[in-house]
Amino acid sequence: MRERIGAAAAAVGIVSLALSLAYLVLRRAEVDRGVDLELAQTVSTDLGARVEELLQPYLEGHPGVRVRVTYRPLAAEGLAGARGAHLVLRSFEPAEADKVAPLFAADYAVLAYDRSRVAEPPASFPDLMAQALSMKAKGEVAYGLALPEEAYHLLPFFSDVFWSEAPPQEAKAIAQEAFALLGDLRFTRGLAPHACASDCAARLLVERQAPFAILGEWRIPELRRALGEDLGVAPLPSLARGGPPLRGMRRTYGVERAPALTDREASAADGVIAYLRGEGQKRVFAVLGKLPLSEPPGAQGGVAEAPAPEQTEQERALRAPAVSVDRASVRAAETALAPVWIDFADGRIGAEGAASALVDNAVAIRTME
């Protein structure tokens, strides 16, 4: 009897061991098979590698999840433009916050400056011109302000023309003041180079031929690599002393999950989003060079690590007044400004004529909406 009981117990043990081994084998197969996800980002071709680096700690802790980051600009208009992707990193409006996990703010313009020449960033353009003229008179720099002439970089000077409730006459006065300043910088004072695009403006700052440059925040990582601690970042100055600062455009970006996924894909995608909402936020600035939108765990109660000085400085630039507009509105404003700027830059029209033409174009845009 005892022998039978012993044999039965041994058999049960063997079966249990076999089941355990089978479970481990199946579990291992599940891990090996894993889940493959595509994250389609819409920001730029060079952001993909940095997003992969941002996800690395999560993927190391979840070896069964693999994420391939692709660049699909059409996904900026929504999931329909990213067919087949499991996750989409795109700009979103406040009304979409319930379905998009906020990640970072971007697309805003900043005043970049050379700390080796500038102790404190100017609050107004008259202050900027005074500093720049002094440096140029001493032969220290070739230009005072590296100002890109693409329409997008010029739009902050005219944001109140396109995105405010100002009546036409008031909008014309605003535009004329901006054109007069730009003409002073470019023609009268010779402080801004002619026909200089954003690549040119960044190069002039890096080569220390200009102490100031107006550039998009997406150039900050490359500028910081080139200038190190000499790079300063500040909000855009005001047109006049004591006036409000220029309002640039700003967009918020986040990650959205596609709805039609398998259970395993949905579970893995949700895990990626949870990481980006939480621990991943701690690495957004260091890895992406972008400003995180959410407070990571531990950011409350004074227990969070102190931000790096450059992050604090960049945050001040971000917190400056800005307009939040959709891509279609920005494209329409660029189309309205571009031909007017060409005529102004070529000297065919003055500040008053350019202001009138721009306001007429802006009114036409509103009429078409």
Beta strands, then each sheet from edge to edge (+ up, - down):
strand 1: 35-41
strand 2: 65-71
strand 3: 87-92
strand 4: 100-106
strand 5: 109-114
strand 6: 145-146
strand 7: 212-216
strand 8: 231-234
strand 9: 248-249
strand 10: 251-257
strand 11: 291-292
strand 12: 322-323
sheet 1: 2+ 1+ 3+ 10- 4+ 11-
sheet 2: 6+ 7+ 5- 8+
sheet 3: 9+ 12+
end
